[in-house]
Amino acid sequence: MSSAMSSSEPPRDQTQDEDYTLEDEYSALFDLSPQRFPWHEPVPQRVRQQRDIYDGTLFLDTMLEAAQVENARALYPPWDPESFGDLYNAVRKAKWDRMRKDCIVYYLLKWWEDGREVKFRRQRSIPPQFSTLADAYYFFDMGEATKAANLVIDARIPPNHSSKILRILSNSQDGGPTILRYVRSAHPVLTEQSSLDIYALALAESSLQDAWLFQRTFPQETPSRKQLIEKIVLSCLARTSDSYSTTFL
């Protein structure tokens, strides 16, 4: 699809027009003029760097792969209007249902930063819990972890990718309080030891008593409980040492 197919007009509903084609939808949704195309360099390089920070997988990568989009990581980020057209074509022809594919398109529309994704969401009747989750994935992929976390904390949002979210939050500013709000509101199932460790450390930062009660919910002599105790104690000792050093100086 070429860059000539660009417009800021809201999309029509193809279910109401049998002659409405994929190309028509593409033309209506995206402004691919040189001034408005959002993936000029160095943006693609920054996207790839963020992918590396996330151990090689953006949240959008996960969505594209779940939709069985072939060569997803080669298609995103695009580098010119033609490569973006290839990405869009691959999404629309993927095996996912229409609503889930609309969520990917909604995510991509956010790159224009002019509210066109809101019109698309309303026109397509995307349920709010899905559009909010797409918003969160977008902000995570943009490196705005706190803004993203405030969205996934919403109890209506399914706690998908909780282990990855916890790892990201643990490395973000004010991560501890955000982790506690996320776990207490979204109720993700914490199964990986790394997730348990992150949550326990966030608890210890807030309340040593709460952290100690948490480790006691695990059977005695289990590896998980032993590791949690070690993490909590070391965290407490580290804070005590820091406090002593500050007082001494």
PANU-683797 format. One record per residue (C-alpha): residue number from 1; chain; x, y, z. Coordinates in steps of 0.001 Angstrom, whole numbers. Example, Ala and Ser with C-alpha at 12.3 -4.5 7.8 and 13.67 -1.06 7.14 Angstrom:
// PANU-683797
+-----+--------+---------+---------+---------+
| num | chaine |       x |       y |       z |
+-----+--------+---------+---------+---------+
|   1 |      A |   12300 |   -4500 |    7800 |
|   2 |      A |   13670 |   -1060 |    7140 |
+-----+--------+---------+---------+---------+
// end
This chain:
// PANU-683797
+-----+--------+---------+---------+---------+
| num | chaine |       x |       y |       z |
+-----+--------+---------+---------+---------+
|   1 |      A |       0 |       0 |       0 |
|   2 |      A |    1391 |    3369 |    -941 |
|   3 |      A |    1810 |    6590 |     989 |
|   4 |      A |    -731 |    8210 |   -1325 |
|   5 |      A |   -3464 |    6389 |     542 |
|   6 |      A |   -3708 |    8742 |    3508 |
|   7 |      A |   -6458 |   10704 |    5187 |
|   8 |      A |   -7593 |   11897 |    8591 |
|   9 |      A |  -11210 |   11018 |    7872 |
|  10 |      A |  -12873 |    8538 |   10261 |
|  11 |      A |  -13224 |    4998 |    8883 |
|  12 |      A |  -16485 |    3649 |    7563 |
|  13 |      A |  -17917 |     403 |    8869 |
|  14 |      A |  -17119 |   -2227 |    6267 |
|  15 |      A |  -19951 |   -4396 |    7606 |
|  16 |      A |  -22372 |   -1808 |    6241 |
|  17 |      A |  -20811 |   -1549 |    2781 |
|  18 |      A |  -20045 |   -4660 |     761 |
|  19 |      A |  -17851 |   -2629 |   -1603 |
|  20 |      A |  -15740 |   -1307 |    1278 |
|  21 |      A |  -12285 |   -2867 |     875 |
|  22 |      A |   -9206 |   -3261 |    3007 |
|  23 |      A |   -7573 |    -558 |     909 |
|  24 |      A |  -10456 |    1837 |    1616 |
|  25 |      A |  -10104 |    1239 |    5345 |
|  26 |      A |   -6362 |    1795 |    5193 |
|  27 |      A |   -6825 |    5078 |    3331 |
|  28 |      A |   -9377 |    6306 |    5845 |
|  29 |      A |   -7422 |    5447 |    8965 |
|  30 |      A |   -3862 |    6603 |    8438 |
|  31 |      A |   -2112 |    9803 |    7430 |
|  32 |      A |    1112 |    8607 |    5807 |
|  33 |      A |    2266 |   11969 |    4512 |
|  34 |      A |    5974 |   12685 |    5137 |
|  35 |      A |    5105 |   15184 |    7848 |
|  36 |      A |    2785 |   12834 |    9744 |
|  37 |      A |    4307 |    9371 |    9338 |
|  38 |      A |    5415 |    8540 |   12914 |
|  39 |      A |    8216 |    6020 |   12304 |
|  40 |      A |   10939 |    8124 |   10723 |
|  41 |      A |   14423 |    7426 |   12049 |
|  42 |      A |   15533 |    7462 |   14826 |
|  43 |      A |   12127 |    6219 |   16036 |
|  44 |      A |   12523 |    2651 |   14689 |
|  45 |      A |   15907 |    2420 |   16386 |
|  46 |      A |   14379 |    3522 |   19705 |
|  47 |      A |   11661 |     882 |   19321 |
|  48 |      A |   14288 |   -1793 |   18754 |
|  49 |      A |   16226 |    -581 |   21787 |
|  50 |      A |   13082 |    -834 |   23908 |
|  51 |      A |   12587 |   -4362 |   22571 |
|  52 |      A |   16086 |   -5231 |   23779 |
|  53 |      A |   15310 |   -3785 |   27218 |
|  54 |      A |   12274 |   -6080 |   27382 |
|  55 |      A |   14375 |   -9172 |   26687 |
|  56 |      A |   13571 |   -9118 |   22993 |
|  57 |      A |    9781 |   -8934 |   23164 |
|  58 |      A |    7579 |   -5847 |   23126 |
|  59 |      A |    3969 |   -6149 |   24196 |
|  60 |      A |    2988 |   -5510 |   20581 |
|  61 |      A |    5244 |   -8392 |   19538 |
|  62 |      A |    3223 |  -10626 |   21837 |
|  63 |      A |     -39 |   -9450 |   20284 |
|  64 |      A |    1221 |   -9925 |   16728 |
|  65 |      A |    2538 |  -13392 |   17463 |
|  66 |      A |    -712 |  -14390 |   19186 |
|  67 |      A |   -2509 |  -13262 |   16025 |
|  68 |      A |    -117 |  -15529 |   14078 |
|  69 |      A |    1246 |  -12654 |   12028 |
|  70 |      A |    4200 |  -14091 |   10128 |
|  71 |      A |    7578 |  -12373 |   10463 |
|  72 |      A |    6075 |  -10023 |   13040 |
|  73 |      A |    9372 |   -8689 |   14331 |
|  74 |      A |   10592 |   -7980 |   10832 |
|  75 |      A |    7406 |   -6011 |   10144 |
|  76 |      A |    7477 |   -3903 |   13326 |
|  77 |      A |    8667 |   -1258 |   13628 |
|  78 |      A |    7996 |    -105 |   10061 |
|  79 |      A |   10471 |    2313 |    8495 |
|  80 |      A |    8419 |    3880 |    5685 |
|  81 |      A |    4787 |    3979 |    4492 |
|  82 |      A |    5252 |     922 |    2290 |
|  83 |      A |    6581 |   -1230 |    5117 |
|  84 |      A |    3757 |      27 |    7329 |
|  85 |      A |    1306 |   -1067 |    4636 |
|  86 |      A |    2847 |   -4538 |    4765 |
|  87 |      A |    2365 |   -4615 |    8531 |
|  88 |      A |   -1242 |   -3468 |    8296 |
|  89 |      A |   -2019 |   -5999 |    5577 |
|  90 |      A |    -534 |   -8793 |    7678 |
|  91 |      A |   -2632 |   -7785 |   10691 |
|  92 |      A |   -5885 |   -7620 |    8752 |
|  93 |      A |   -5244 |  -10993 |    7114 |
|  94 |      A |   -4278 |  -12685 |   10389 |
|  95 |      A |   -6359 |  -15488 |   11875 |
|  96 |      A |   -7476 |  -13599 |   14976 |
|  97 |      A |  -11075 |  -12421 |   15270 |
|  98 |      A |  -11891 |   -8921 |   14076 |
|  99 |      A |  -12133 |   -7339 |   17531 |
| 100 |      A |   -8684 |   -8507 |   18578 |
| 101 |      A |   -7184 |   -7356 |   15298 |
| 102 |      A |   -8922 |   -4020 |   15839 |
| 103 |      A |   -7035 |   -3768 |   19140 |
| 104 |      A |   -3740 |   -4023 |   17262 |
| 105 |      A |   -4878 |   -1336 |   14815 |
| 106 |      A |   -5986 |     794 |   17780 |
| 107 |      A |   -2483 |     454 |   19260 |
| 108 |      A |    -890 |    1503 |   15959 |
| 109 |      A |   -3215 |    4495 |   15623 |
| 110 |      A |   -1990 |    5835 |   18962 |
| 111 |      A |    1333 |    6597 |   17291 |
| 112 |      A |    -275 |    9563 |   15492 |
| 113 |      A |    -993 |   11228 |   18851 |
| 114 |      A |   -4025 |   13094 |   17548 |
| 115 |      A |   -6897 |   11080 |   19018 |
| 116 |      A |   -7745 |    9110 |   15874 |
| 117 |      A |   -7616 |    5888 |   17894 |
| 118 |      A |  -10528 |    7164 |   20002 |
| 119 |      A |  -12711 |    7608 |   16907 |
| 120 |      A |  -11687 |    4158 |   15734 |
| 121 |      A |  -12514 |    2612 |   19116 |
| 122 |      A |  -15987 |    4136 |   19110 |
| 123 |      A |  -16679 |    3278 |   15484 |
| 124 |      A |  -15569 |    -327 |   16012 |
| 125 |      A |  -17226 |    -652 |   19449 |
| 126 |      A |  -14064 |   -1999 |   21049 |
| 127 |      A |  -14888 |   -2928 |   24677 |
| 128 |      A |  -13214 |    -530 |   27129 |
| 129 |      A |  -11269 |   -3255 |   28920 |
| 130 |      A |   -9586 |   -4202 |   25637 |
| 131 |      A |   -8822 |    -656 |   24509 |
| 132 |      A |   -7454 |     156 |   27973 |
| 133 |      A |   -5223 |   -2904 |   27830 |
| 134 |      A |   -3977 |   -1791 |   24398 |
| 135 |      A |   -3306 |    1662 |   25886 |
| 136 |      A |   -1277 |      43 |   28660 |
| 137 |      A |     725 |   -2080 |   26222 |
| 138 |      A |    1455 |    1010 |   24130 |
| 139 |      A |    2746 |    2971 |   27126 |
| 140 |      A |    4830 |      24 |   28340 |
| 141 |      A |    6387 |    -238 |   24881 |
| 142 |      A |    7060 |    3501 |   24918 |
| 143 |      A |    8946 |    3114 |   28208 |
| 144 |      A |    6270 |    4907 |   30246 |
| 145 |      A |    5866 |    2188 |   32874 |
| 146 |      A |    4107 |    4239 |   35550 |
| 147 |      A |    1470 |    5530 |   33141 |
| 148 |      A |     937 |    1997 |   31836 |
| 149 |      A |     695 |     558 |   35345 |
| 150 |      A |   -2035 |    3007 |   36291 |
| 151 |      A |   -4093 |    1468 |   33486 |
| 152 |      A |   -3465 |   -2216 |   34228 |
| 153 |      A |   -4267 |   -1633 |   37905 |
| 154 |      A |   -7896 |   -1293 |   36809 |
| 155 |      A |   -9595 |   -4448 |   38129 |
| 156 |      A |  -11543 |   -4847 |   34859 |
| 157 |      A |   -8337 |   -5474 |   32930 |
| 158 |      A |   -7319 |   -9136 |   32649 |
| 159 |      A |   -3938 |   -9601 |   34399 |
| 160 |      A |   -2093 |  -10755 |   31292 |
| 161 |      A |    1719 |  -10907 |   31211 |
| 162 |      A |    1890 |  -10249 |   34958 |
| 163 |      A |    5448 |  -11576 |   35332 |
| 164 |      A |    6739 |   -9224 |   32660 |
| 165 |      A |    4798 |   -6287 |   34091 |
| 166 |      A |    6240 |   -6919 |   37553 |
| 167 |      A |    9787 |   -7063 |   36173 |
| 168 |      A |    9282 |   -3766 |   34378 |
| 169 |      A |    7764 |   -2077 |   37423 |
| 170 |      A |   10557 |   -3341 |   39671 |
| 171 |      A |   13005 |   -1332 |   37557 |
| 172 |      A |   10879 |    1810 |   37375 |
| 173 |      A |   10763 |    4865 |   39591 |
| 174 |      A |    8458 |    4364 |   42594 |
| 175 |      A |    8114 |     752 |   41517 |
| 176 |      A |    7375 |    -640 |   44984 |
| 177 |      A |    4082 |    1165 |   45675 |
| 178 |      A |    2952 |     608 |   42085 |
| 179 |      A |    3675 |   -3120 |   42359 |
| 180 |      A |    1575 |   -3345 |   45518 |
| 181 |      A |   -1334 |   -1503 |   43915 |
| 182 |      A |   -1110 |   -3687 |   40821 |
| 183 |      A |   -1107 |   -6993 |   42717 |
| 184 |      A |   -3823 |   -5932 |   45151 |
| 185 |      A |   -6114 |   -4536 |   42464 |
| 186 |      A |   -5530 |   -6741 |   39418 |
| 187 |      A |   -4974 |   -9944 |   41439 |
| 188 |      A |   -2519 |  -11572 |   39025 |
| 189 |      A |   -1638 |  -15183 |   39725 |
| 190 |      A |    1993 |  -15165 |   40824 |
| 191 |      A |    3565 |  -18486 |   39893 |
| 192 |      A |    7127 |  -17652 |   38880 |
| 193 |      A |    9654 |  -17350 |   41685 |
| 194 |      A |   10917 |  -14072 |   40250 |
| 195 |      A |    7408 |  -12596 |   40533 |
| 196 |      A |    7077 |  -13789 |   44121 |
| 197 |      A |   10451 |  -12236 |   44932 |
| 198 |      A |    9501 |   -8901 |   43375 |
| 199 |      A |    6217 |   -8764 |   45271 |
| 200 |      A |    7861 |   -9758 |   48569 |
| 201 |      A |   10505 |   -7058 |   48191 |
| 202 |      A |    7827 |   -4463 |   47456 |
| 203 |      A |    6006 |   -5587 |   50592 |
| 204 |      A |    9202 |   -5407 |   52655 |
| 205 |      A |    9826 |   -1882 |   51431 |
| 206 |      A |    6376 |    -885 |   52670 |
| 207 |      A |    5926 |   -3128 |   55708 |
| 208 |      A |    8292 |   -5788 |   56995 |
| 209 |      A |    5401 |   -7379 |   58861 |
| 210 |      A |    3360 |   -7746 |   55654 |
| 211 |      A |    6343 |   -9266 |   53859 |
| 212 |      A |    6907 |  -11732 |   56683 |
| 213 |      A |    3247 |  -12738 |   56717 |
| 214 |      A |    3404 |  -13265 |   52952 |
| 215 |      A |    6289 |  -15735 |   53117 |
| 216 |      A |    4435 |  -17640 |   55837 |
| 217 |      A |    1651 |  -18439 |   53365 |
| 218 |      A |    4029 |  -20957 |   51773 |
| 219 |      A |    4675 |  -24406 |   53280 |
| 220 |      A |    7755 |  -24714 |   55470 |
| 221 |      A |   10937 |  -26107 |   53958 |
| 222 |      A |    9827 |  -25313 |   50416 |
| 223 |      A |   12343 |  -23636 |   48085 |
| 224 |      A |    9971 |  -20711 |   47501 |
| 225 |      A |    9646 |  -19914 |   51187 |
| 226 |      A |   13378 |  -20241 |   51831 |
| 227 |      A |   14180 |  -17874 |   48981 |
| 228 |      A |   11549 |  -15368 |   50068 |
| 229 |      A |   12948 |  -15313 |   53606 |
| 230 |      A |   16427 |  -14747 |   52233 |
| 231 |      A |   15243 |  -11917 |   49968 |
| 232 |      A |   13306 |  -10219 |   52768 |
| 233 |      A |   16168 |  -10448 |   55272 |
| 234 |      A |   18761 |   -9188 |   52791 |
| 235 |      A |   16479 |   -6320 |   51822 |
| 236 |      A |   16031 |   -5371 |   55462 |
| 237 |      A |   19772 |   -5524 |   56119 |
| 238 |      A |   20494 |   -3410 |   53038 |
| 239 |      A |   18091 |    -694 |   54163 |
| 240 |      A |   19537 |    -777 |   57677 |
| 241 |      A |   23047 |    -444 |   56268 |
| 242 |      A |   22015 |    2472 |   54055 |
| 243 |      A |   20345 |    4191 |   56997 |
| 244 |      A |   23430 |    3695 |   59177 |
| 245 |      A |   25741 |    5033 |   56473 |
| 246 |      A |   23592 |    8120 |   56001 |
| 247 |      A |   23478 |    8788 |   59749 |
| 248 |      A |   27225 |    8265 |   60115 |
| 249 |      A |   28023 |   10625 |   57275 |
+-----+--------+---------+---------+---------+
// end
